[in-house]
Amino acid sequence: MNDHSTQLSLGRQRIADDLHTLVDDTEELLRLTASASGEQLDVLRTRLRNQLDDAKASLADASVTARAKYQVAADNADQYVHDKPWQAVGIGVGVGILLGVVAAR
């Protein structure tokens, strides 16, 4: 995995963590303002609830999509190992040697 892929993966994880935090904080805000009254507050609460529901749906969709992509990649790797076991062993040995050289520096 190259540096760009690693950074992209970390960025995605950070976004997912931030979205989870946002959802949790928004739900807490809704609970805290439940006792407040006023027409404008009701409108704000409704709008916030709709946005929260949309964020949850988007997060769920992104999670399903990511899980499906990772499953396809895992299936492809599994198929490759079954089709070409010696090449897979060779690749594993090569990566192990490369990591050993890099770690030794």
N, C-alpha and C positions, 0 to 999 in steps of 0.2 A: 504494500500500500504506500503510495507516495505522500508527500507532505500536503499536497492540495486535497487529496481524498481524506486525509486525517483531519485537516482543518474543517472541511465540509461536514464531516461526520460530527465533529465536536460542536460546530455551529448549529447543526440540526438538533443535537441533544440539548444545547443551551436554549434554543427556541422552544422546544417541547417543555423543558423545565419552567421557562418563563410563562408559557401559556397555562401550565398547571397552577402556578402560583397566582396568576391573574384570575383564573377561575375560582380558586379557593378564596382569594381576597374579595372578589365580587360577591360570592355567596355570603361571606361574613358581613359585608356591607349591607346586603339585602336583609339579613337577619337583624342587624342593629337598627336599621331604619324602619322596621316593620311597625314599631309603636308610634312613629311620627305620623302626622296627619297633614292634610292639605291637598288640594287638587293638583298643584304642580308637582308635589312630591309623589303622588300616585302616578302621574304621567312619567316622571323620571324613573320610578321603580319599574313600571311596565316596560319602558324603553330599555332599561338596563337588563331586565329579565330576558327580553328578546335577543339582545346582543350576546348575553351569556349563553343562551340556548344555541345561537348560531356558532359561537366559538367552540362550544362542546361538540357540535355536529362536525365542524371543520376538523377539529382535533381527532375525532373518531375516524373520519374519512382518511385523514393523513396516516393515522396509525394502521388502518386496514391496508392502504396502498403500500406503505413501507413493509408491512409484514408479508404481503403478497410478493413484492420484489425480492425480499430476502429469501423467501421460500423457493422462488424460481432459481435464484443463484445457488442455493444449497442443493436443489435437485440437479442442476447442471453439473455442479462439482461432484456430486455423488455418482452421476451417470458417467462422467469422465473417468473417475477412479475405477469404476466397474469395467469400463470399456478398455482402459489402458492402465492397468495396475502398475506395471514396471515404470512407465513414464511418470506416473504420480509419485512413486517411491523416489525416483531420481530427482524430481522437482523438490520433494520434501527434503532430501539430503542436501541438495544445492542451497535451498533457503536456510537450512540449519547451519551449513558451513558459512554462508554469507553473514548470518546473524552472529555466529561465533567470532568471525573476523572483526565485525563492527563492534561487538561487545569487548573484545580484547584491546581495542584502541583506547 
